[in-house]
Amino acid sequence: MNLFDVYPINEVTIVKAKGSYVWDDKGDQYLDLYGGHAVISIGHTHPHWVKRIEEQLEKIAFYSNSIKIPLQNQLAEKLGKVSGKEEYQLFLCNSGAEANENALKLASFHTGRKKVIAFSKSFHGRTALAVAVTDNKNYTAPVNETENVIFLPFNDEDALEACFKKEGKEIAAVIIEGIQGVGGINVADDSFLRSIRSNCDKYGAVYIADSVQCGYGRSGKFFSHDFAGVSADIYSMAKGMGNGFPVAGIIIAPHIKAKHFQLGTTFGGNHLACAAALAVLEIIEEEKLMGNAVMTGKYLKDQLEAIPELKNVRGRGLMIGFDVPDELKDLKKNLLWNQKIFTGEAKPNVIRLLPSLALKKKDAEQFIDAIKEEIAALTSTTTE
């Protein structure tokens, strides 16, 4: 049997990882500025994270949600404290798509409505509802297509206002990434998020803050939506929540009441997942990683903005993107093969940086030196 060929694969086999570095089967060391799609939040194989999982594995790895799992309550308490959303309620699941799926479903249950507002270049996952609110036809099968989703231009307050005036009584929810990841590191304007909040309040819709990639401290605040000074009704999270262990969830404002059997999960909130997620929060808090994301992210942005060949450097904290002109189209590839540095991309010409929140300044300096070297090599080739 062969694997179903769904991803373009780099010919690298990683066999070991520590902190912001990984090693392949040939012994070569790579600087990881991508973190496996923003998953590695506290650094690879952090000793406290490893110990937490090992100790839990010796006790019990899994039982279903038909019994009490005190670790879930501990996780909810710690998440409330670190995020500042102590009055919210936690539902645990397994992936970002599943988190958004449940957020949208819960919004529809709560309002009794069907329509959802989403935005251009959005990405919310690949399951049925999540992909229906994703603005990429390559991901949406005919069976996922629905007339219940209204796509609006990102950061266009006038379009949002007009849509609510026309459709407001039918809108169940607005779903938005605080910083679009797959869409190219596009930051939602604070005023735009405030407009979403005010319109949802006015028309009785649910504000869903997709924080799967831009949450968990990556922006320098726990949720990137927090920069706008308003609270969403539901926050979805995954990626950095388990530092590589599959765990996800939504937190739900207290005015949305739970009813038995509306939501459910087999594997969500299992013992090992909770142990991994607790370890992540403990490390974020103890090592002040959100502060590190601010400082190291600022250094990276400042240095990248000073490189004239790079355009439109943007993002917050350690979620950074920049545009690459055509003459530098091989930059990401050359960073990987010549400099042994993993970065991400968004089509057609954006490089994305999504490193561990524990990224050290010396590692950031190494990257800046490397990118300058590769730009110099590429530009000298094109001018010869």
C-alpha positions as CSV (number, residue, x, y, z in Angstrom):
1,M,0.0,0.0,0.0
2,N,1.2,3.5,-0.8
3,L,0.4,6.8,1.0
4,F,-2.3,8.9,-0.6
5,D,-0.3,11.7,-2.2
6,V,-1.8,14.9,-0.8
7,Y,1.3,17.0,0.2
8,P,4.4,18.2,-1.7
9,I,7.2,16.8,0.5
10,N,10.6,18.1,1.2
11,E,13.2,15.3,0.9
12,V,14.2,15.6,4.6
13,T,13.7,12.9,7.3
14,I,13.8,14.4,10.8
15,V,14.7,12.0,13.5
16,K,15.5,14.3,16.5
17,A,14.4,17.7,17.8
18,K,15.3,20.0,20.6
19,G,14.3,23.6,21.3
20,S,14.4,25.5,18.0
21,Y,16.4,22.8,16.2
22,V,15.8,19.5,14.4
23,W,18.2,16.9,13.0
24,D,17.8,14.7,10.0
25,D,18.8,11.0,9.5
26,K,22.1,12.2,8.0
27,G,23.0,14.1,11.2
28,D,22.4,17.6,9.6
29,Q,21.1,20.3,12.0
30,Y,18.3,22.7,10.9
31,L,16.9,25.8,12.5
32,D,13.2,25.5,12.7
33,L,11.4,28.8,12.1
34,Y,8.1,27.0,11.0
35,G,7.3,24.8,13.9
36,G,5.4,22.3,11.8
37,H,2.6,24.9,10.9
38,A,2.9,26.9,14.1
39,V,2.4,23.8,16.3
40,I,5.7,23.9,18.3
41,S,4.9,26.6,20.9
42,I,7.3,25.9,23.7
43,G,10.2,24.3,21.7
44,H,10.7,20.7,20.6
45,T,10.8,18.0,23.3
46,H,10.8,20.4,26.2
47,P,11.8,18.3,29.3
48,H,8.8,19.4,31.4
49,W,6.4,18.5,28.5
50,V,8.1,15.2,28.0
51,K,8.0,14.4,31.8
52,R,4.3,15.3,32.0
53,I,3.4,13.0,29.2
54,E,5.6,10.1,30.4
55,E,4.2,10.3,34.0
56,Q,0.7,10.3,32.7
57,L,1.4,7.4,30.4
58,E,2.5,5.4,33.4
59,K,-1.0,6.0,35.0
60,I,-3.6,6.0,32.2
61,A,-3.5,7.1,28.6
62,F,-7.1,7.1,27.7
63,Y,-10.7,6.6,28.8
64,S,-13.8,8.1,27.3
65,N,-15.7,11.2,28.4
66,S,-18.3,8.9,30.1
67,I,-16.3,9.2,33.3
68,K,-14.8,12.1,35.3
69,I,-11.4,13.2,34.1
70,P,-10.0,15.7,36.7
71,L,-7.2,16.7,34.3
72,Q,-9.8,18.4,32.2
73,N,-10.9,20.6,35.1
74,Q,-7.3,21.4,35.8
75,L,-6.7,22.3,32.2
76,A,-9.8,24.6,32.2
77,E,-8.6,26.3,35.3
78,K,-5.1,26.9,34.0
79,L,-6.3,28.0,30.6
80,G,-8.7,30.5,32.1
81,K,-5.9,31.9,34.3
82,V,-3.3,32.2,31.5
83,S,-5.7,33.5,28.9
84,G,-7.6,35.8,31.2
85,K,-10.9,34.2,30.2
86,E,-11.7,32.6,33.6
87,E,-15.5,33.0,33.2
88,Y,-15.5,31.0,29.9
89,Q,-16.4,27.3,29.5
90,L,-14.1,24.8,27.8
91,F,-15.0,22.1,25.3
92,L,-12.0,19.9,24.3
93,C,-11.5,18.1,20.9
94,N,-8.7,17.1,18.7
95,S,-7.9,19.5,15.8
96,G,-8.3,23.1,14.6
97,A,-10.9,22.0,12.0
98,E,-12.8,20.2,14.7
99,A,-12.7,23.2,17.0
100,N,-14.1,25.5,14.3
101,E,-16.6,22.9,13.3
102,N,-18.0,22.8,16.9
103,A,-17.8,26.6,17.2
104,L,-20.0,27.1,14.1
105,K,-22.4,24.3,15.1
106,L,-22.7,25.8,18.6
107,A,-23.4,29.3,17.2
108,S,-26.1,27.9,15.0
109,F,-27.7,26.0,18.0
110,H,-27.5,29.2,20.1
111,T,-29.1,31.5,17.6
112,G,-31.3,29.1,15.7
113,R,-29.9,30.6,12.4
114,K,-28.0,29.2,9.5
115,K,-25.9,32.0,7.8
116,V,-22.2,32.7,8.6
117,I,-20.0,35.6,7.6
118,A,-16.4,34.7,6.6
119,F,-13.7,36.6,4.8
120,S,-11.5,36.6,1.8
121,K,-8.3,34.5,2.1
122,S,-9.7,32.8,5.2
123,F,-8.7,29.3,6.2
124,H,-10.6,27.5,9.0
125,G,-10.0,23.8,8.3
126,R,-10.9,21.0,6.0
127,T,-14.0,19.4,7.6
128,A,-17.5,20.1,6.3
129,L,-18.4,23.4,8.0
130,A,-14.8,24.6,8.5
131,V,-14.0,24.3,4.8
132,A,-17.3,25.8,3.8
133,V,-16.1,29.1,5.5
134,T,-12.6,28.7,4.0
135,D,-11.9,31.0,1.0
136,N,-10.0,28.5,-1.2
137,K,-11.8,26.6,-4.0
138,N,-8.9,24.0,-4.0
139,Y,-10.1,22.8,-0.6
140,T,-13.8,22.8,-1.1
141,A,-15.5,19.8,-2.6
142,P,-18.9,20.2,-4.3
143,V,-20.5,18.5,-1.2
144,N,-19.1,21.3,1.0
145,E,-20.6,24.1,-1.0
146,T,-23.5,26.0,0.7
147,E,-25.5,29.2,0.2
148,N,-25.3,29.8,4.0
149,V,-21.8,31.3,3.9
150,I,-21.3,35.0,2.9
151,F,-17.7,35.9,2.1
152,L,-16.8,39.5,2.6
153,P,-13.5,41.4,1.9
154,F,-11.1,41.2,4.9
155,N,-10.9,44.4,6.9
156,D,-13.7,46.1,5.0
157,E,-15.9,47.7,7.7
158,D,-18.4,49.2,5.2
159,A,-19.0,45.8,3.6
160,L,-19.5,44.2,7.0
161,E,-22.0,47.0,8.0
162,A,-23.9,46.6,4.7
163,C,-24.1,42.9,5.1
164,F,-25.5,43.1,8.6
165,K,-28.1,45.7,7.6
166,K,-29.3,43.4,4.8
167,E,-28.9,39.9,6.4
168,G,-28.6,40.6,10.1
169,K,-31.6,38.7,11.3
170,E,-30.3,35.5,9.6
171,I,-26.6,35.7,10.6
172,A,-25.7,33.0,13.2
173,A,-22.0,33.9,13.4
174,V,-19.0,35.8,12.1
175,I,-15.8,33.8,12.0
176,I,-12.4,35.5,11.6
177,E,-8.8,34.8,12.2
178,G,-7.1,37.5,14.2
179,I,-4.1,37.1,11.9
180,Q,-4.7,35.0,8.8
181,G,-2.1,32.3,8.5
182,V,-2.6,30.3,5.3
183,G,-4.0,33.5,3.7
184,G,-0.6,35.1,4.0
185,I,-0.1,36.7,7.5
186,N,-2.8,39.3,7.1
187,V,-3.5,41.1,10.4
188,A,-7.2,42.0,11.2
189,D,-7.5,45.7,12.0
190,D,-8.4,46.4,15.6
191,S,-11.2,48.6,14.5
192,F,-12.5,45.9,12.2
193,L,-12.7,43.4,15.1
194,R,-14.5,46.0,17.2
195,S,-16.9,46.5,14.3
196,I,-17.6,42.7,14.3
197,R,-18.2,42.8,18.0
198,S,-20.6,45.7,17.8
199,N,-22.6,44.3,14.9
200,C,-22.8,40.9,16.5
201,D,-24.2,42.5,19.7
202,K,-26.7,44.6,17.7
203,Y,-28.0,41.7,15.6
204,G,-27.7,38.8,18.1
205,A,-24.9,37.0,16.1
206,V,-22.0,35.0,17.6
207,Y,-18.4,36.3,17.2
208,I,-16.1,33.4,16.7
209,A,-12.4,34.2,17.1
210,D,-10.4,31.6,15.1
211,S,-7.2,31.4,17.2
212,V,-6.0,28.1,15.9
213,Q,-2.8,29.5,14.4
214,C,-2.7,33.0,15.8
215,G,-3.6,32.1,19.4
216,Y,-1.8,30.6,22.4
217,G,0.6,33.5,22.8
218,R,2.0,33.6,19.4
219,S,1.1,37.2,18.8
220,G,2.4,38.4,22.1
221,K,-1.0,38.3,23.7
222,F,-2.8,35.0,24.4
223,F,-5.3,35.6,21.6
224,S,-4.4,38.0,18.8
225,H,-8.0,39.3,18.9
226,D,-7.1,40.7,22.4
227,F,-5.3,43.6,20.7
228,A,-8.7,45.0,19.7
229,G,-9.8,45.3,23.4
230,V,-13.0,43.3,22.8
231,S,-14.0,39.7,23.7
232,A,-15.4,37.1,21.3
233,D,-18.2,34.7,22.2
234,I,-16.2,31.7,21.2
235,Y,-12.5,31.2,20.7
236,S,-11.1,28.2,18.8
237,M,-7.6,26.9,19.5
238,A,-5.3,24.0,18.5
239,K,-1.8,24.1,16.9
240,G,0.4,25.3,19.8
241,M,-2.0,24.0,22.5
242,G,-0.3,20.6,22.8
243,N,3.2,21.4,21.3
244,G,2.7,18.5,18.8
245,F,0.3,16.3,20.8
246,P,-3.1,16.4,19.1
247,V,-5.4,18.5,21.3
248,A,-7.8,21.4,20.5
249,G,-10.7,23.1,22.0
250,I,-13.1,26.0,22.1
251,I,-13.8,28.3,25.0
252,I,-17.3,29.6,25.2
253,A,-18.7,32.8,26.8
254,P,-21.0,32.2,29.8
255,H,-24.2,33.4,28.1
256,I,-24.0,30.4,25.7
257,K,-25.5,27.6,27.7
258,A,-24.6,23.9,27.3
259,K,-27.1,21.2,26.4
260,H,-26.4,17.5,26.6
261,F,-25.6,15.8,23.3
262,Q,-25.2,18.9,21.2
263,L,-21.5,18.5,21.1
264,G,-19.4,15.4,21.7
265,T,-16.0,13.8,21.1
266,T,-14.4,10.4,21.6
267,F,-10.7,11.3,21.9
268,G,-11.0,15.0,22.9
269,G,-9.8,15.8,26.4
270,N,-8.2,12.4,26.9
271,H,-5.7,12.0,29.8
272,L,-2.5,12.3,27.7
273,A,-3.9,15.3,25.7
274,C,-4.7,17.2,28.9
275,A,-1.2,16.4,30.4
276,A,0.4,17.8,27.2
277,A,-1.8,20.9,27.2
278,L,-1.2,21.5,30.9
279,A,2.6,21.3,30.4
280,V,2.4,23.9,27.6
281,L,0.5,26.4,29.7
282,E,2.8,25.9,32.6
283,I,5.9,26.5,30.5
284,I,4.3,29.5,28.7
285,E,3.6,31.0,32.1
286,E,6.8,30.1,33.9
287,E,9.2,31.0,31.1
288,K,7.2,34.2,30.1
289,L,7.1,33.1,26.5
290,M,4.5,35.6,25.5
291,G,7.0,38.3,26.5
292,N,9.7,36.6,24.5
293,A,7.4,36.4,21.5
294,V,7.1,40.2,21.7
295,M,10.8,40.9,22.0
296,T,12.1,38.4,19.6
297,G,9.3,39.1,17.1
298,K,10.1,42.8,17.2
299,Y,13.8,42.1,16.6
300,L,12.9,39.9,13.6
301,K,10.5,42.4,12.1
302,D,12.8,45.4,12.6
303,Q,15.7,43.5,10.9
304,L,13.5,42.2,8.0
305,E,12.1,45.7,7.4
306,A,15.7,47.0,7.0
307,I,16.3,44.6,4.1
308,P,15.2,46.6,1.0
309,E,14.5,43.5,-1.2
310,L,11.7,42.3,1.2
311,K,8.3,44.0,0.9
312,N,5.4,44.4,3.3
313,V,6.9,42.9,6.4
314,R,3.9,42.2,8.7
315,G,2.5,40.3,11.6
316,R,2.6,40.4,15.4
317,G,4.9,38.7,17.9
318,L,6.3,35.5,16.3
319,M,3.8,35.3,13.5
320,I,5.5,37.2,10.7
321,G,5.2,37.3,7.0
322,F,6.8,39.2,4.1
323,D,6.4,39.4,0.3
324,V,9.2,38.0,-1.9
325,P,9.6,39.5,-5.4
326,D,9.9,37.3,-8.4
327,E,13.7,37.5,-8.6
328,L,13.8,36.0,-5.1
329,K,11.3,33.2,-5.8
330,D,13.9,30.6,-4.8
331,L,14.5,32.2,-1.4
332,K,12.6,29.7,0.8
333,K,14.1,26.7,-1.1
334,N,17.6,28.1,-0.7
335,L,17.1,28.9,3.0
336,L,16.2,25.2,3.5
337,W,18.9,23.6,1.3
338,N,21.8,26.1,1.7
339,Q,21.3,27.4,5.1
340,K,19.4,24.5,6.8
341,I,16.5,26.7,7.9
342,F,12.9,25.7,7.8
343,T,10.4,28.5,6.9
344,G,6.8,28.4,5.7
345,E,5.1,30.0,2.7
346,A,1.8,31.2,1.5
347,K,1.1,31.2,-2.3
348,P,2.1,32.8,-4.4
349,N,5.0,34.9,-2.9
350,V,4.8,35.1,0.9
351,I,7.3,33.6,3.4
352,R,5.9,32.8,6.8
353,L,7.8,32.6,10.1
354,L,6.1,30.6,12.9
355,P,8.8,29.5,15.2
356,S,8.7,28.4,18.8
357,L,7.7,31.1,21.3
358,A,11.0,30.3,23.0
359,L,13.1,31.3,20.0
360,K,16.3,32.8,21.2
361,K,17.7,36.1,19.8
362,K,20.9,34.3,18.7
363,D,18.7,32.0,16.5
364,A,16.9,35.0,15.1
365,E,20.3,36.6,14.3
366,Q,21.3,33.4,12.6
367,F,18.3,33.6,10.4
368,I,18.8,37.3,9.5
369,D,22.4,36.6,8.5
370,A,21.3,33.7,6.4
371,I,18.5,35.5,4.6
372,K,20.9,38.4,3.8
373,E,23.4,35.9,2.4
374,E,20.8,34.2,0.2
375,I,19.3,37.4,-1.0
376,A,22.8,38.6,-2.0
377,A,23.5,35.4,-3.9
378,L,20.2,35.5,-5.7
379,T,20.4,39.1,-6.7
380,S,24.0,38.8,-7.9
381,T,22.8,35.9,-10.1
382,T,20.0,37.9,-11.7
383,T,22.2,40.9,-12.4
384,E,25.0,38.9,-14.1
